[in-house]
């Protein structure tokens, strides 16, 4: 697929490590709350909520936590009001970075993210300065050590996927955003366990950097991922072996 790189696999592995520290729980609760707020509390009628709930369950989040997050989103329980904000930035070497955040304090989040980007050798851009370089897809992550790529490819295409690629020890299945849940369901019906499924953004093309700039860019991306308000970070950085 055009523009595909290894950043999705890096984020996925980092997410597994974060789960032990509880960081991923906070992000999932925010996503469930906002999904329920925007699309209602019935997962059968709200695909975004349905995927968020399944991702939460895959991380062994207790059902009561999920139910509370849904109720906060629908207004049945009082809770923090989250705002969705996208920041656009250029990193070391001019690499494009798209930062998606859920925050209860827009001013604080903007100041802190600006500081991280600036300290990391980049700068925030204006609206649509880098967003046009990315497109939205459904993305499913599968353990490449547990499942054979050809087996996944056959099951994924049968389920309606657009592409399947092997990235290190992960198999990445790409779908149309609206088909994500059905493809995930088809894979699981075929006996393929799904590690993670989400609607995300990928670059239309990638940008190679010098080794020094690539190392600085990766450090910046990881620092952004560590921020409590940041839900996801996308880049057109080309990572090579």
RAHUVEN-V250710 format. One record per helix or strand. SS is the DSSP state (H for helix, E for strand). FROM is the first residue (numbers start at 1). TO is the last residue. If there is no record, write none. Layout:
ss:SS from:FROM to:TO
ss:SS from:FROM to:TO
This chain:
ss:H from:7 to:21
ss:H from:23 to:39
ss:H from:47 to:58
ss:H from:63 to:74
ss:E from:83 to:90
ss:H from:92 to:94
ss:E from:96 to:103
ss:H from:106 to:119
ss:E from:123 to:124
ss:H from:131 to:133
ss:E from:134 to:143
ss:H from:149 to:159
ss:E from:163 to:167
ss:E from:170 to:175
ss:H from:177 to:189
ss:E from:196 to:203
ss:E from:207 to:207
ss:H from:211 to:226
ss:E from:230 to:235
ss:E from:237 to:237
